Amino acid sequence: DTLAPGDLLAMVTDGITEARKSRREFFGFDGFTNALQIATSVSRETGVAPSLDNVAAFVVAEAKEYAGGKLHDDVCLLLARRA
């Protein structure tokens, strides 16, 4: 498969998915994809998708908030959008 115009490719390290509330409650893949979907929503007013910088900042902030304000592992989030 190939990426269509406007499609987003996201790669992330476990520093995001393993952000945790407790020993057993992880942000996980579902938390990551949910944050990504919210962050990439096209604005209804402008019809313009948010910048990749803003998407990345939102996803990291959501994981950090989930973990009580501090991430305990390195974080790498790579985003690419096909023009």
C-alpha positions as CSV (number, residue, x, y, z in Angstrom):
1,D,0.0,0.0,0.0
2,T,1.0,3.6,-0.5
3,L,0.1,6.8,1.3
4,A,-2.5,8.9,-0.3
5,P,-2.2,12.7,-0.3
6,G,-2.9,14.0,3.2
7,D,-2.2,10.6,4.9
8,L,-0.1,10.6,8.0
9,L,2.6,8.1,8.9
10,A,3.3,8.0,12.7
11,M,6.1,6.0,14.4
12,V,6.6,6.1,18.1
13,T,8.9,4.6,20.8
14,D,7.6,2.8,23.9
15,G,8.2,6.0,25.9
16,I,4.7,7.1,24.8
17,T,2.9,3.8,24.8
18,E,4.3,2.7,28.1
19,A,3.5,6.0,29.9
20,R,1.6,4.8,33.0
21,K,-0.8,5.8,35.7
22,S,0.1,2.8,37.8
23,R,2.1,-0.4,37.5
24,R,-0.6,-1.9,35.3
25,E,-2.3,1.0,33.6
26,F,-0.5,2.0,30.4
27,F,-1.3,4.8,27.9
28,G,-0.8,2.0,25.3
29,F,-1.5,1.9,21.6
30,D,-5.1,2.8,22.1
31,G,-4.2,6.0,24.0
32,F,-1.6,6.8,21.4
33,T,-4.0,6.3,18.5
34,N,-6.8,8.2,20.2
35,A,-4.5,11.2,20.9
36,L,-3.3,11.1,17.3
37,Q,-6.8,11.1,16.0
38,I,-7.8,14.0,18.1
39,A,-4.7,15.9,17.2
40,T,-5.0,15.4,13.5
41,S,-8.7,16.4,13.3
42,V,-9.1,18.9,10.5
43,S,-10.5,22.2,11.8
44,R,-14.1,22.5,10.8
45,E,-13.8,26.3,10.5
46,T,-10.7,26.5,8.4
47,G,-10.5,23.1,6.7
48,V,-6.7,23.1,7.5
49,A,-5.0,20.2,9.2
50,P,-2.8,21.1,12.2
51,S,1.0,21.2,11.7
52,L,3.0,18.1,12.5
53,D,4.7,20.1,15.3
54,N,1.3,20.7,16.9
55,V,0.3,17.1,16.5
56,A,3.5,15.8,18.1
57,A,3.2,18.3,21.0
58,F,-0.4,17.2,21.6
59,V,0.4,13.5,21.6
60,V,3.3,13.9,24.0
61,A,1.3,16.2,26.3
62,E,-1.5,13.6,26.5
63,A,0.9,10.8,27.4
64,K,2.6,13.0,30.0
65,E,-0.8,14.0,31.5
66,Y,-1.8,10.4,31.6
67,A,1.4,9.6,33.5
68,G,0.8,12.2,36.1
69,G,3.0,14.9,34.6
70,K,6.2,13.0,34.1
71,L,7.4,10.5,31.5
72,H,9.9,7.9,32.7
73,D,11.4,6.8,29.4
74,D,12.8,8.4,26.4
75,V,10.3,9.6,23.8
76,C,10.6,9.7,20.0
77,L,7.7,10.5,17.8
78,L,8.2,10.7,14.0
79,L,5.4,12.1,11.9
80,A,5.3,12.4,8.1
81,R,2.4,13.6,6.0
82,R,2.2,13.1,2.3
83,A,1.7,16.3,0.4
